[in-house]
Amino acid sequence: MGATHLECTLCGKSYESEKLWRQSPCCEKPLYARYDLDTIGKTFRPNVLVGREPTLWRYAEVLPVREAENRLCLGEGYTPILDAPRLATQLGVRRVWVKDESQNPTGSFKARGLSLAAAGDMPAHVVVPKDTPKPIIDETRALGADLELIDGLITDAGKRVAEGAAKHGWFDLSTLKEPYRVEGKKTMGYEVFEQLGHLPDVIVYPTGGGTGLVGMWKAFDEMERMGWIGPERPRMVSVQSTGCAPIVRAWEQGVEFAEPWADPHTSAWGLRVPGAVGDFLMIRAIRASGGAAVAVTDEAMAEWVQKVGAAVGVFAAPEGGATAAAVPKLLESGVAGPDDEVVLFNTGSGLKYIVP
Ligand SMILES: *Cc1c(COP(=O)(O)O)cnc(C)c1O
């Protein structure tokens, strides 16, 4: 078990998996962990999952941590996928499920990546923009992190972390700047398949840095390689805010690398990411799947947070509201149709955004 090697996502060059890497030295692009899936797939079948612990570690065969004692777990993953018939009727599609990531330990899907990437009992330095919602700041402090607030955006926080890494020997865990957080996030793809027993027609995901969407895409490729599924894929939809939509713009222009978005603003904090390290990986997945990238306004997100709450009973983050808000646009453009089964990702809890 464990990865056989790491691979540059741009040029395919291999690197040792038992050495600590950040991005690929060849292209300065994300590295992906690769496994011997032909061998693993002989015994790791969907039916062996029955009865395993209800966390992302149920997929340990395709995760990079070899020793069980190093599998940190506060209960990350295996979140409910909620059948939402009333929301489906309102949206005008055959079936809708809400994959409720707000039920992760931190109230956000981000917990998945950190279950893979952080080692226990180590100091954590966290840098966030100073206007980050107070519940997130308080929670970070309460969990013992050394928190630094900066005047700027997530990309400025990233620069500060890179400086700290060079100066103090910290390991930079920023999105897609190291190979393992995406491994935790890919488990969302395994879960959707395991929980539904098949893949839906459309998956709608709010994207910032892109790890959630590209992680699931990686999972589907692994599942095909192991013979769990055939070549079919859900249409992958990236949703962004009209106030910060670098991927949507790149998608519309037909390019793979997104220019940074000037002056980004949105109330959906997870989407206030002016430039995504995984831009080309997102755009390739969207294109290969017949999906799309769409932008919705912050007002539409808020409206759909309300509607999802009333129809499903889930208090969604604005990012979760954004996924529902995108569906009418997908129907209009023909990317989704009335006969489709759609999975909406509520990536975080609305409680994180309450302004005291
Ligand atoms: C970070 C975040 C996102 C964006 O996720 P990426 O994987 O970086 O694209 C979406 N929603 C919430 C609530 C987030 O915190």
Residues whose N, C-alpha, C, O or C-beta is under 5 A from the ligand:
A	BS01	LIG	P206 T207 G208 G209 G210 T211 G212 G270 A317 E319 T347 G348
